[in-house]
Amino acid sequence: MRTAGFSAACAAKPGSSNHCGKHEVMPVDKTISMVRTIGGIARRRGLFRPEAYLFVLEALERAMISREEPGHISGEELLDSLRDLGGERFGVMAGDVFHDWGVNCTLDFGRIVFHLVEEGLLKKQPHDTLADFLDRYDFQEAFALKVFEGGA
């Protein structure tokens, strides 16, 4: 797995059947291995459900894909991607889903990121800190009905 900053990418090599241009597709056996690894992290840490870790990785991948050039994804960029993906996937229920996963604030997403860094699945830059994730937005406000109705 290639990592850079708060980033993760799959291991397919350019020109292989699993590579799709600028972005790579993870082979099924590596996907299964990743899910098992995440399950182990969630069990050892005991704070967040595996779905929360996988969701963070998905949002990170999405943030990386949206960039013109590969590079470091800041905590703020990742939180924006998490908010956008949460809103698209779960709508006004996103905050409730996150709460069910053990994620109650943006700082909890930061804790997940740093768990993944400590486990070697992500890398961070020297200037990256947990404080980058502190109180960036409130889930109730970010996923309020008025946001989805265009009122905010």
C-alpha positions as CSV (number, residue, x, y, z in Angstrom):
1,M,0.0,0.0,0.0
2,R,1.4,3.4,-1.0
3,T,0.9,6.2,1.5
4,A,1.6,9.9,1.6
5,G,0.4,12.4,4.1
6,F,-3.1,11.5,5.2
7,S,-3.5,9.4,2.1
8,A,-3.8,5.8,1.2
9,A,-3.9,4.2,-2.2
10,C,-4.1,0.7,-3.6
11,A,-1.2,-1.4,-4.6
12,A,-2.0,-2.0,-8.3
13,K,0.9,-1.1,-10.7
14,P,0.3,1.1,-13.8
15,G,-0.4,-1.1,-16.8
16,S,-1.8,-4.0,-14.7
17,S,-5.4,-5.1,-15.1
18,N,-6.3,-3.5,-11.7
19,H,-5.0,-0.1,-12.6
20,C,-7.4,2.4,-14.0
21,G,-5.5,5.5,-15.2
22,K,-4.6,7.9,-12.5
23,H,-6.4,5.9,-9.8
24,E,-6.0,2.3,-8.8
25,V,-8.4,-0.5,-8.0
26,M,-7.6,-2.8,-5.0
27,P,-7.8,-6.5,-5.9
28,V,-10.4,-8.5,-4.0
29,D,-7.9,-10.4,-1.9
30,K,-6.3,-7.1,-0.7
31,T,-9.8,-5.7,0.0
32,I,-10.6,-8.7,2.2
33,S,-7.3,-8.3,4.0
34,M,-7.9,-4.6,4.6
35,V,-11.4,-5.3,6.0
36,R,-9.9,-7.9,8.4
37,T,-7.1,-5.5,9.4
38,I,-9.6,-2.7,10.1
39,G,-11.7,-5.1,12.1
40,G,-8.7,-6.0,14.2
41,I,-7.9,-2.3,14.8
42,A,-11.4,-1.6,15.9
43,R,-11.4,-4.5,18.3
44,R,-8.1,-3.6,19.8
45,R,-8.9,0.1,20.2
46,G,-12.5,-0.5,21.3
47,L,-13.7,3.0,20.6
48,F,-15.1,3.0,17.1
49,R,-16.8,0.4,14.9
50,P,-15.0,-0.9,11.8
51,E,-17.4,1.0,9.6
52,A,-16.1,4.3,10.9
53,Y,-12.5,3.4,9.9
54,L,-13.6,2.2,6.5
55,F,-15.7,5.3,6.0
56,V,-12.6,7.5,6.8
57,L,-10.5,5.5,4.3
58,E,-13.3,5.9,1.7
59,A,-13.5,9.7,2.3
60,L,-9.8,9.9,2.1
61,E,-9.7,8.1,-1.2
62,R,-12.5,10.4,-2.5
63,A,-10.5,13.5,-1.5
64,M,-7.4,12.1,-3.3
65,I,-9.4,11.4,-6.4
66,S,-10.9,14.9,-6.5
67,R,-7.4,16.5,-6.6
68,E,-5.7,17.3,-9.9
69,E,-2.3,16.3,-8.4
70,P,-1.6,13.6,-5.8
71,G,-0.4,14.8,-2.5
72,H,-1.0,15.4,1.1
73,I,-4.7,15.6,2.3
74,S,-5.1,18.0,5.3
75,G,-7.3,17.3,8.2
76,E,-9.6,20.0,7.0
77,E,-9.8,18.6,3.5
78,L,-10.5,15.1,4.9
79,L,-13.3,16.5,7.2
80,D,-14.9,18.2,4.2
81,S,-14.8,14.9,2.3
82,L,-16.3,13.1,5.3
83,R,-19.1,15.7,5.6
84,D,-19.9,15.5,1.8
85,L,-19.8,11.7,1.7
86,G,-21.8,11.4,4.9
87,G,-24.4,13.8,3.5
88,E,-24.7,11.9,0.2
89,R,-24.8,8.5,1.7
90,F,-26.9,9.1,4.9
91,G,-28.6,12.5,4.4
92,V,-30.0,13.9,7.6
93,M,-29.3,10.7,9.4
94,A,-25.5,11.0,9.0
95,G,-24.9,12.3,12.5
96,D,-27.0,9.4,13.9
97,V,-25.0,6.9,11.8
98,F,-21.7,8.4,13.0
99,H,-22.9,8.3,16.6
100,D,-23.8,4.6,16.2
101,W,-20.2,4.0,15.0
102,G,-18.9,5.8,18.1
103,V,-18.1,9.0,16.3
104,N,-19.6,12.0,18.1
105,C,-17.5,14.9,16.8
106,T,-15.0,15.8,14.2
107,L,-12.2,15.1,16.7
108,D,-13.3,11.5,16.7
109,F,-12.6,11.3,13.0
110,G,-9.1,12.7,13.8
111,R,-8.7,9.9,16.4
112,I,-9.5,7.3,13.7
113,V,-7.0,8.9,11.3
114,F,-4.3,8.8,14.0
115,H,-5.2,5.2,14.9
116,L,-4.6,4.4,11.2
117,V,-1.3,6.3,11.3
118,E,-0.2,4.4,14.4
119,E,-1.1,1.1,12.7
120,G,1.0,2.0,9.6
121,L,-2.0,2.3,7.2
122,L,-1.6,6.0,6.8
123,K,1.3,8.4,7.1
124,K,1.2,11.9,8.4
125,Q,3.3,15.0,7.8
126,P,5.3,16.5,10.8
127,H,2.8,19.4,11.1
128,D,-0.3,17.2,11.2
129,T,-1.9,17.0,14.7
130,L,-5.0,15.8,16.3
131,A,-6.0,19.4,16.8
132,D,-6.5,19.8,13.1
133,F,-9.7,17.9,13.6
134,L,-11.0,19.8,16.7
135,D,-14.5,21.2,16.4
136,R,-14.5,21.8,12.7
137,Y,-18.3,21.4,12.4
138,D,-21.2,20.2,14.4
139,F,-22.9,17.1,13.0
140,Q,-26.4,18.4,13.8
141,E,-25.8,21.6,11.9
142,A,-23.9,19.9,9.0
143,F,-26.7,17.4,8.4
144,A,-29.7,19.4,9.3
145,L,-32.7,19.1,7.0
146,K,-32.4,22.8,5.9
147,V,-28.9,22.0,4.5
148,F,-30.4,19.4,2.2
149,E,-33.3,21.6,1.3
150,G,-30.9,24.4,0.2
151,G,-31.8,26.6,3.2
152,A,-28.3,26.9,4.6
